């Protein structure tokens, strides 16, 4: 690991021109990665799966604080942000694009199906059926891809 690259993430603007150009190329690379189907599907899976695996532990910590909010309100807000952000990542996929479908095929596994089922269940409870429809389309494609392997 290049420590100067790591510490440059916390730097200020008093660097030389060469260093600023180098930092710009790292930022461009990061932006490029964030605009790929692999990133979108991966973030969707990670957000939902980690919430289901560790979210209760995080929320239990919040319960002990006197924050002036009801625990259920905090949990509802947390879930809202989680599922909205997760859904956003999947909406970046273009299911008519062969490249995006190829990535979805490679990323289709039990964790993706688990995350999709949880997200669909959340939006059914919220009665947001348009989102359920889109997620169901992705889920069906993912199930087909899983059955092929």
N, C-alpha and C positions, 0 to 999 in steps of 0.2 A: 504494500500500500504506500502510495506516495503521500507523505504527511503534508507536504506543502500544498498539494491539491486539496486535501481535506481541510486544512486550516484556512485556505483561501475562501471557503464558504462563509467564514466569519469575519472577513476582512472589510476594510474601508476603502475609500476611493483614492488614497494617496499613494497608489502604486505607479510604477512606471508604465509607459505605453505598451511595451511588450507583454507585461504581466496582465494588463487589462484586456489585450487582444486574446491572450491565452484563456483567460476567464470567460470571455465572450464565446469562445469556441466550445468550452465545457457547457455553458448555458444553452447554446444551440443544440448540442448533442442531447442534453437532458430534455429539451423541448421536443426534439425529434422522436425520442423514445416515448415520451408521453402521448404522442400522436399516432400510436400504432395499435392495431387490434390486439396484439399480445398484451400490451399494457392494460387496455380497457377490460378485457376478460379477466386477466390476472387480478386487477384491483377489485373487480366485482366479487370474485371468489374469495379473495383475502378479507375484504371488509365483512362480508356476511359470515364466513366461517369463523373468523376471529371473534366476532361479536357473540356468536353462539357458544364458542368455547370459553371466552374470557369476559364477556360483557357483564355477566352477573357479578363477577368479582369486583369489577370497576364500579358498578352501581351500588354494591354493598358499601364501598368506601364512601360514596357520596351520602348514603343514608345516615352516617354518623356525624356529618357536618350540619351545623345550624345555618342553612343558607336561605331560610325564609320561603322555601318552596316544598311542596308536598313531594314525597318520594315518587309517587305515581306520575306526577307532572314531569319530573326530571327524566324518568324512564321513557315516557311518551315522547318527549322532546329529543332524547338521545336516539330512540328508534326512528323517529321521523327523519332526522338528519342522516342517519346511517342508510336507511332504505332509499331516500331521495338521491343521495350521492352514488350509491351502488347502481341504482337505476340509470342515472345519468351516464355512467361509464358504458352500460350496455346500449344505450341509445346512440352512442358513437359508432356502433357497428352498423355496417350496411349489408344486410343479408342478401342483397342482390349482387354484391361484389364478390367475385370468385376468390380473391385474395383474403377477404374477411372470412368467408366460409371455410377456407383452408385452415385458417388460424383457429376458428371455432372447432373444427374437426380435431385438430391437434390438442386443444385445451379441454375437450369434452371428457369428463371423468365423473366419478361419484361426488366429488366435492362441488363441481359446477352444478350437477343435478340437485344436490342438497341445497345449495345457495339459491337456485332458481325456485325450487319448491317453497322455501322459506319466504322468499320475496313475493311470490304469487300469493301465498297465504296472508302476508301482511297487507297487500293491496286489496285482497278480497275483503278483509276485515274493514278496510278504509273505504270500501265500495268505489275503488278507482279501477273500473273494469277495462278501460282502454289500456292502462299499464299492464293489467293481467293478460290481456290479449297479446301484447307484444312479447311479454315474458314467456307466455305459453308457446308462441312461435319459436322462440329461441330454445326453449326446453324440448320441444318436439324434434327440432333439428339436432340438438345435442344427444337426445336419446337414440335417434337414428344413427348418429356417428358412433355412439358407444356400442350399439349392437353389431356394427360392422367389424369392430375390432375384437 
